[in-house]
Amino acid sequence: MALLELDEAELEPLPLDGMDVPRIRVGGPPPYWAVRLGGQEYRYERSFPVKGHGASLPDFLREHMAAGRKPLLVERLDRFYVYLG
């Protein structure tokens, strides 16, 4: 399985419905099933459109954060790829 190593220097918060969710913007490579950031491994869960995600993305993130999982958004083109650690 391909694992994408991400640089913490590229991390920026995404203000989203009262939360600051960690986000990294990437360019060319296709989505990966797993990424690593600062020694923490995250697994791909699902994606949402950047425009038009409405309340579905914040609700999805809150549900998983309440279960103790850490979200990481990878923004690529017109989609947010949600990874959970």
Protein Blocks (a to p, Z undefined) as FASTA:
>chain_A
ZZddddfklgccddeehiacdddddfkbccdfbdceehiacddfbdcdfbhnlmmlmmmm
mmmmmnopacddddehjaccdddZZ
